[in-house]
Amino acid sequence: MNRLHKIAINLVFLLTTCIAFAQEKIIIKNTDDITQDATAYVLNKVQNANSIKGSHFFFEKGVYHFYPDKGLEKFCYISNHKDVFVKTAFPLIGKKNIVINGGGSTFIFHGKMIPFLVEDGNNIKIKNVEIDWATSFHSEGKVIDKDLKEHTFDVKFSEEYPYEIRNEQVYFIKEYYEHNLGQTILFDEKRRAVAFNTEISTPISTKQKGTVQYQIESINYKYTQDRKDLTLRKIGLKDRIKVKEIKPGVLRFYNHKKALPPIGSILTTKGAQGENRVAPALRIKNTDSFLCQNVTIFNAGGMGLIAENSSNITLTNLVITPSKGKVVSTTADATHFVGCRGKIEIRNSFFENQLDDAVNIHGTYQEVVNVEGKHTLGIRMGHHQQEGFIIGKENDTIGLVRLDDSFSPYQTLTIATIKVINSRYQLITFKEEIPAVIKSGDLIENLSAYPEVVIEKNTFRGNRARGLLLSTPKKTLVKDNYFHTEMEAILIPVESGKWFESGSQSNLTIVGNIFEDCNHGGHSRGLIRLVTDDDNQNYAFSNITIENNIFKSFDNLILEIANTDGLKFIGNTILKTETFPMLYPDNPAFRIKSSRDIIFHNNDYKGNASQIIQKDVTIGELSFQ
Amino acid sequence: MNRLHKIAINLVFLLTTCIAFAQEKIIIKNTDDITQDATAYVLNKVQNANSIKGSHFFFEKGVYHFYPDKGLEKFCYISNHKDVFVKTAFPLIGKKNIVINGGGSTFIFHGKMIPFLVEDGNNIKIKNVEIDWATSFHSEGKVIDKDLKEHTFDVKFSEEYPYEIRNEQVYFIKEYYEHNLGQTILFDEKRRAVAFNTEISTPISTKQKGTVQYQIESINYKYTQDRKDLTLRKIGLKDRIKVKEIKPGVLRFYNHKKALPPIGSILTTKGAQGENRVAPALRIKNTDSFLCQNVTIFNAGGMGLIAENSSNITLTNLVITPSKGKVVSTTADATHFVGCRGKIEIRNSFFENQLDDAVNIHGTYQEVVNVEGKHTLGIRMGHHQQEGFIIGKENDTIGLVRLDDSFSPYQTLTIATIKVINSRYQLITFKEEIPAVIKSGDLIENLSAYPEVVIEKNTFRGNRARGLLLSTPKKTLVKDNYFHTEMEAILIPVESGKWFESGSQSNLTIVGNIFEDCNHGGHSRGLIRLVTDDDNQNYAFSNITIENNIFKSFDNLILEIANTDGLKFIGNTILKTETFPMLYPDNPAFRIKSSRDIIFHNNDYKGNASQIIQKDVTIGELSFQ
């Protein structure tokens, strides 16, 4: 073989290699026949995308509509959502090395669709796109009048929110969807944020007890039932609130339980809890390496992003904000992570006006039902929004937990296999024998499925509920963020009885953040709050550092600490604002119980609290510095 | 090798062969730890059943309970049912050569379970078992009083039917389930059958028009929507009927639209149409060779048996009857067959008091939406209870139908592949090119998926609706059966606009049957009725023979014929009964339109009709003989 021949062979090899590894580029053109309903066209391209070499989808800048009629349908168990059939044009399922580059386009979805459905993927990137729906999953109207004597109030809805009144109940009619009044909260139009002290007026109590019952008590169940599931929860409740149309677009609300809402405030409604989370914008499951960059989400029937059992998720320049003068963006959390591992990074993002938390990161507790043989446990999902969730995979370390005794597992086991029997019940087989001490009602959590977290340079504002909910023992950094939230800016919980969200936060650093008038919704809570719902003195949290932050607050309570072993509060500045009247002037600045090794050092307190630190007997000498 | 050695080797071979082909026998013991909830135990055995050699499950005689809590969950698109997640202990999926022999046992199911879920099977037999539910999917109470002035009536429900009244609406609460009033009909307790002339009192109109609407008309859809689907159908309707508890167990019904029901009659209720068919007793799909023998079904939340896309189904000694003094058995059809082929045989069976037809055999029409390339059609399911139905398989012959022009296909095509996009929309690729004349709105039907039928020596009585609905062009024999049904004993339809059930019956012989006081519910219809819902003079039905039957009827109309080319009515006896007063004394005995080649011969008419035959101009000379 001569030299030329050799070079030729090498060239051929090189070319073949390049082609083999080159990501296929698919350009979607901004033409009428595509944009008017891009669903079938895009779906076909996505389903045929090369899953080995990978595919780069590039959309010419434009407005693309997606309708469900020709969308791929898939049933999804989605954590913290209703389990639903949804339709999508982007089933990124079992795909590798995919880039969806919107090229600055706007994607308008119609009805119960999931814009991006990512499952069993690897290296998936979604970039440069705005996501909105033709009709929103919520409705909003302005409070224009009230009658103190009759205790009624009137709300005006614009033509954007068609409704129908059936038997004194209002139903907001959307494209392919409708919602009843359900969950409500007030917004302040000027501040473009949840209204101050909304909790005295909302949520509206739509239901009340007092049905006529006959022989209901004769129905007994052999096994534990979730009385809050979508069937059983109806029992014993009837409609409380009644509405009447005063003139087209104006509804009068009768039989409201709480204080009348202020005139000028915006009443937002999204339908019944459990029924109203049907179409998150991004659903990520069993996926490794996911990037979301320069994406704007204006609305969603649920969360902006829900990630489950995935690893290494990066969100950068993700914007969640209302569209077209509305006050509400997504109808649930901006982002939510369940059972994720590796690293979660959220940077340079802006989450505002969504109807639930900005970020929630946790694992799951599942309940032990029975022992099936030496190695197998029957376990049960506690919450109906965790139906179908699979806690882990082979070789993951499962902790057996009895929260009455300790927040830490009393023993660990290694997963061999998991067999899903139904949405509530699974059989988990372990490599080791099940310990004899186990009993039904014990919990399991996956110790292998907690992520490291970096949340840096983001803005969290205007939304209902919390900023961050953190429940991972791994290294967590919350740095240089801005918070203006209705409830706690940062909540560190251990919660087992209602949501079954696991994870005892440790190794957390909160540094360089600005907290401005958080927790203005009406609750008496700390802006940062470490709390367990188990009334004991065990330690749940450790190695917490809160350093060099600025707390600007209209009210007193800054930090609540419970069940914590080791917390440093150093170099922080606390300032009093006049944005709102104080709600709880008797509160201290710091409330501490069942904790040890709590250090205050080098802080600058310019607040109003007459008592700086309030603590229980478990804590020894402690001075604010 | 000596002779003994050879014999030994042969023996070993023989034994091995026998073992290899012997069906494994699995005995389920009647012990407390199994029978109290047999679900997990049986499920495990069924899932591990040998699918090649086959398995014979034998239950020791006893009462076995099955609970959903540990049942296998599966989502099922079920034709003519709600598409649901159901649980089962018998997922006979992808199995061959299975016998389930109940050994005379009773299986009691709890909640939304499918007792036997048979899919993708071959040679499946279910024998010697009684199927019931712990709490029924319907409710029934006795009309005990009425007030003519206030137009109210009172119904007493026994302790077996717990209920709750929420905002003047009654909800019947079951184990794991509830139903509202929804669909209702009266039964006659003494006759153990649907009440005479029930149609003047029922169904109760639970809904009425007259909602307050705002901007609803602004919601426009790009594509055709099914306004009867479970979301859109709510628009424009509110509750009409109101109930009030007079004393425990006794409900007064206000605002009833029709005549008050007779005192002493039994009001049965099963919840809203579309929501109330969630758990048929036997679900058979994509299965060849299914036998059901000596099986009794006392109740089901839906049909007794629903078979789809299956072939060679034999039902023998199948009994469908109410349990424990109830008047209702299954809440929908006794049996129903969609897109089946081969042979359907129903013999020596007894179907009574179910809330819909005894037997319905048909194919499906699907609507042409668009042409996608030379060989591919986008098609759409017309009815929401056909969602997910796949019309055929490779090499099946599909007919293109335009019913305005003809009941017969204008062209046929051969299926290559079917791609399911969503529950309403599929892409069917054909081996031939799509003809240019096709247009959206045309229908397709599968000409390969019609069965031969034998229905012999059965009793059909006491139920709501029809006896037989037949829509197959293949040879069909209806012989030696007894009919006592609320509507037509035998309905031969072509129906495209509502249910999208295809098939123009031909080659039908109805011989040796007794029809006794059928169609007593109140409609003016023939006991046997050939009818199309397309108002044209084309021929849909041919080669029909009705011979040597006995019609005993309180009313005049015996036979209605339309769009028929060739019908012989020979050797039949028509007798007048005094069971009920006549409802339509002016009706003829025979009504014929748009037909030809109709022959009456050798019949014995002892009825009351002053006009024997009423016919339109399409038919020439015709005399009753």
Interface residues (C-beta under 8 A of the other chain):
Chain A: Q36 D37 A40 L43 Y67 P68 D69 K70 G71 L72 E73 F75 F85 K87 H110 T135 F157 E159 Y161 P162 Y163 E164 I165 R166 N167 Y171 I173 K174 E175 Y176 Y177 E178 T211 V212 Q213 Y214 Q215 I216 S218 I219 Y221 K222 Y223 T231 K234 I235 G236 L237 K238 D239 E245 P248 G249 E372 G378 I421 N422 S423 R424 Y425
Chain B: D37 A40 L43 Y67 P68 D69 K70 G71 L72 E73 F75 F85 K87 H110 T135 F157 E159 Y161 P162 Y163 E164 I165 R166 N167 Y171 I173 K174 E175 Y176 Y177 E178 T211 V212 Q213 Y214 Q215 I216 S218 I219 Y221 K222 Y223 T231 K234 I235 G236 L237 K238 D239 E245 P248 G249 E372 G378 I421 N422 S423 R424 Y425
